[in-house]
Amino acid sequence: MTPVNPTSWRIGPADALLIVDVQNDFLPPDGALAVPGGNQVIEPLNHYIALFLARRRPVFASRDWHPVNHCSFTAQGGQWPPHCVADTPGAAFPSRLELPNRTEIVTKANTPDADAYSAFEGTDLTMELRDEGIRRLFVGGIATEFCVLATVKDALREGFAVFLLTDAVGAVDAADGDMAIAEMTALGAVPIRQRPLPLAATASA
């Protein structure tokens, strides 16, 4: 599906921005589980953040917050090296990501025996969104074929409309990322991207 022109949508009162797992350990060059090109999502995400702040709409940011003995780590039989260990610099959001002070943090995978790719899994995100009257989510982050894919699938399953920010997602593998985008769009997510536009340029469909 071809990304729609950004002038065909407008951020409204039932919308929220959801940034998935943009944490230091997923960013090159020093992240413990760095995603190639992960740094390239930060500038477009900052632009989306500015758009949502200008319209007084909420910004959510999910994060892995693993204990040192998390089941996903190779020492415990998992497939990943230790990463995003709670209260370490690797688990922090990068300083270049301009998250507002009132960002609503979604902490996931924070117990030893349960992993979670989706920002909805094992969290109160669905309830929080519904309590705020959110019906549409604009989703970007890392990694396209893992946590972004799982989050978008769960968001759609929970009945939220999803705009996938194709200029603000980063994949571990480019081909796998493309397949994940195709899967998300086939399920109903709408791919969009900024050019970027000035704040006043967005208009109703």
N, C-alpha and C positions, 0 to 999 in steps of 0.2 A: 504494500500500500504506500502510495506517495504521501510524504508529510504534507498536511494542509498548510496553507498560507496562514501565518500568525494573525493576519487581519481578520480572519474568519471566526475568531473566538475572542471572548472577553472575560477577564477574571471577575467573578460575581460573588454574591454573599454566601453561596453554598460551596465555595471552593477552598481547597487547602493545598499547600505545597508540601510534598513528602520527599525528603532527601535521604537516600538509603546508604548507610555505612560508608560515608566519606570520612575515613579515619586514617591516621598517619601510617599505620601498618599496612594499609592497602595502596600506599603511594610510593612511587620511585623517588629517589634511588635507594633509600635506606629502609623502606618498609619491610617487615618480616615476611609479608605475603603480598608483595607489590604487584599491582595490576599495570601492565604496560599502558602508557597513556593515561593513567589515572589522574595525573595532574591536570590534564586537559579538560576535565569536567568542572573544575573550580570556577573559571571565569564565566562560563555560561550559567552555572548555578547562582553565582553572585548576581547576575542580571535578573534571573527569575526571582531571587530573594527580594531585590529592589522593587520589582513589579508587585509582588504580593504585599510588601510593606506599604507601598504607596496606596494600596487599596484596603489596607488594614485587615488583611486576611492572614490566617495563621500559617506558621511554618513549623513543620514537624521534621525531626531528624532522628533516624534510627541509628543504633550503634550495637556492635558486638561488645560484650562486657564479660569476658570469659574468666572463670577461676583458673588457677595455674594448672589444675588437673582436669581440664575440660576434655570431654569425650572425643572431640574432633581432632585433638592433637595426636601426633604420631606416637608419642610415648604411651598413650592410652588406647592405641589401636586405631586411631582416626587417620584421616588422609592428609591433614594439614600440619605444617610446623606451628609451634606456639605463636599466637598472634592476638592482638587486642585484649591482652590480659588486663583485667580491671585495675584502674588507678595507676597505669603505666603510661608513659608518653605515647607509646604506639597505639593505645586505645583512644587517645584524645582526637578531637576534631582539629584539622590543620588550621593554623592561625590565619591563613589566607582565605579561608572560607568565612564569609562575612555573615555568620549566623547572628540574628538579633538576640538581645538578652532574654526576650520572652519566648525563644524557641522551645517548643514542647518536645522533650527528649524521650525517645522510645528505646528502652533498654531491653535487649534480648540475649538469649543464650548465656544466661548468667548463673546457671547451676551446672554442677559437674556432669550430670548424666543426660542432659537434653541439649541437642543442637537446634538451631533455628536459622534458616535462611530468610524466611519471610519476616517482615516487621510486624505482622499480625500474629505470628506463632508464639503462644505463651505470654502474650502481652494484653493490655487493655485497650489497644489502639482502636478496635472497632467501636467499643463503647464510648471512648473519648471523642471520636469523630461524630458519632451520632448525637452525643450530648451537645456538640457545638453546631449541629445542623448541617454538617458537611455531607454533600452528595457527590461531589466530583473531586478527584485527586489528580494533581499534576506531579508525576513521579520521575525522578532522576537519581543517579548515583552509581554505586559500584557493588558488585560486578554484574554486567548486563545479563549474563547467562546463569547466574547463581542467585544472589539475593534480590536483584531487581526483578528478575523473572518470577521468583517465588512470591515476592510482595505484590506484584501486579496481578498474578493469578488469584491470590487470596482476596485482593481488593475487589476484583470482578466477581468472585464467588460470593462476597459479602454484599454485593449489590451496588457498589460504588461505580460511577463512570470514571474512566481513567484516560488522561492524556499522558502519553509517554514522551518525555523530553529527549528526543533522539540526539540532540547536540550536547546532552549533559549526562550521558551514560558511558561507562568504560568497561570493556570486555577483557577477560583473561586471554581469550583467543578470538581474533577478529571474525573468523568464519562462524564460530559458535555463537558469538554475539549477534551476528546477522540472523542466524537461525532462531535465536531467542526473540529478537524483535519481530520476526515473521510470525512466530508462535503467539506472541502477545497481541499483535494486530489481528490475527485470525480469531482470537478469542474475544475481540471487541475493543481493545485499547486503541486510541487514536494517536498516531505519531505526529508530533508537532516540533517545530524548532524556531528559535528567534534568529533574527538577521544581524545584529539586534535592532529593535525598533525603539524609538523614544516612547516614554510612558504614555503619552497622549495618543499614540498611533493605533492602539488596539481598538477595535470596534465590534459591535455586536454582529453575530452571524445573520 
